[in-house]
C-alpha cells in the first residue's frame, strides 16, 4: 500500500506467530521507540505503515525496511536503543548517506539484536572508522548476509572485517565498489572465522595481482560458491595464482571479466582443475 501521493511503502514489517504479552518495554526502550516513531512521522514516510510497525508487540517485529525514510544520527541512536526488537532478523538502511558519525550514533558495536541475520547498508558513506565499529559487534552470531556495496571502505576497514571472529555464520558479504586494494584483499584473506562463507563480492575494489594471490591462498572459505572480482587490476599472474586454491571444492561461479587478463592466460585458467568444475567462468 502506498500513501496518497502514490509513493511505495517506506517501512515493511513482518510478524512472528503470536507471542505472549509478558515482555514489557523498559523505560529506555519505550522512550527510544517513541522517539523513532516521532522522527519517522515527521519525514516523508507512509503513516499507515509506521502505525502498523509501532502498533505491534516489539518482539513480533522481524523485518524493518527504512531505506526510503529520512534518517539522521538522532534517529539512528533511537533505533539502536529499541532493544525490545529481540526477534529482528532483517534491517534495511541502504541509500541513507550514513557515514562514520552515523554508525557511531547507531552504536552498532553494542546492539544486542542477537537474531539479526541480514543487514543492508549499501550506497552509504561509511568509511574505515565506521566499519571498525561495525566489525567489533560480538552479538551477531546469526548474521548471514552483510551488504556494504558502494561505501568508502579502504584497507583499514578491510583489516577490521578480516579480524572479526564473531560472525561465524556469515554466508554472503558484498564489498564491491570500495577502495580495498591489495592490502584490503590480504586483510580479508586472513579471516579465520567465516567458515560458512558462500558468496564474496569484490568487484571494482582496486585489487591487483598481490591481492588475488592472497585470496587464492585462503583456505578458510571451503564452502565458497561464488567469487566476484570483476573490473579490478588482476593480471595473468594474479589470476593463475587465484585458481590454484585447492580448498574451493564448492566454487561454482568465478567472475573475472574487466581485468587485464590475456586470452592465452584465460585459456590456461579454464584448463585448471578448479575452473573445470565451475558452472560459470567469466
Secondary structure as UniProt FT lines:
FT   TURN            4..5
FT   STRAND          13..15
FT   TURN            21..22
FT   HELIX           27..41
FT   HELIX           47..55
FT   HELIX           58..60
FT   STRAND          61..65
FT   TURN            67..68
FT   HELIX           73..80
FT   TURN            83..84
FT   TURN            86..87
FT   STRAND          90..92
FT   HELIX           100..106
FT   TURN            107..110
FT   TURN            114..115
FT   STRAND          118..120
FT   HELIX           128..135
FT   TURN            141..142
FT   STRAND          145..147
FT   HELIX           155..162
FT   TURN            168..169
FT   STRAND          172..174
FT   HELIX           181..189
FT   TURN            195..196
FT   STRAND          199..201
FT   TURN            203..204
FT   HELIX           209..216
FT   TURN            222..223
FT   STRAND          226..228
FT   HELIX           236..242
FT   TURN            243..244
FT   TURN            249..250
FT   STRAND          253..255
FT   TURN            257..258
FT   HELIX           263..270
FT   HELIX           273..276
FT   STRAND          280..281
//
